[in-house]
């Protein structure tokens, strides 16, 4: 794939361009005068939910891109989880409560041909996953100020979510449970937004709990307790935030440690660790999520050590390393207790750096990184020595 092809964007992200005749649009469903045409399949979540981008068409109006969560009302998934209609109704209620300018609005709920669809506002911009791709080529492109800006935006959103109460003033106990880069948008103004409310937990009155214990969200960004099949809380979301920032800062991931073999990880496990891994596997099997990748992830979650995190962060400042270490504690009791505490430490570090850095500066920095990536793409693909000496990914360029 050439650099120019890689840089050609669809309206929904950085996708390669292909000179082929597009197939006719697939109409997912119709309701009244509205027709929803599929434009992009994003991902399937842990409970069988499909996430899609579609165009909503109405006579006499311009087509509007929307984000859809689709959940089948029939089949094996439904029998193993709680009633999909109850879950969707809870999401509708939560969306009414959790009104925020940087959380996508819920447009409506539709049912068609045995499938429930939640229709969300489509947030413009790149996914944070797209943003994280650039340092793989344009090595360590983002300044610490950029990283702090992203962290502050996400910590602020989590503080808002975690702090919500119902109409009686009782805490909702909201936990997102599915915070990951594909569900976060980096807008043209440099501000971040959530595209939906995740695999949400709350203490809404009348909530119907799941019929089985199961892991939630995207496993690669899950906190250890979630992967082990234990209950999630606000600190689980903060762990996910730590993983996202670590990846954005280093292009590396705690659950994919460089040059660490699974046998080496297994040797680190205590008997108690092994029991938690086994429990996580059993819970994943019961929920229909058991894969070789899940085994790999849950073993990393039980076996990583503080020195592993340190080795991934050797280029970062001591202050930022300290924040990430605390976010990524395996024992949640040792993590930050609230998103507000994370926000305070990030803001204190931003103040130490001096100067004004906000959305406009972040957008400008991203655009420069984007422009700088194109001429480097082909070299990155052919030269495995693209990473500098001292990087955990450094390999000598092979002789041909």
Secondary structure, DSSP 8 states (H G I E B T S, - for coil): --HHHHH-EETTEE-----S-----EEEEEETTEEEEEEEEEEE-TTS-EEEEEEEE-TTS--EEEEEEEEESSSHHHHHSS-HHHHHHHHHHHHHH---TTB--EEEEEEETTEEEEEEE---SEEHHHHHHHHHHSTT-S-HHHHHHHHHHHHHHHHHHHT-B-TTS-B---B-----GGGEEE-TTS-EEESS--S-B---TT----SS----S-GGG--HHHHTT----HHHHHHHHHHHHHHHHHS--TTS-TT--HHHHHHH--HHHHHHHHHHHHHHHHTT---HHHHHHHHHHHH--HHHHHHHTTTS-HHHHHHHHHHT-SSGGGS-SSHHHHHHHHHHHHHHH-S--SHHHHHHHHHHHHHHHGGGHHHHHH-TT-S-TTSTT-------
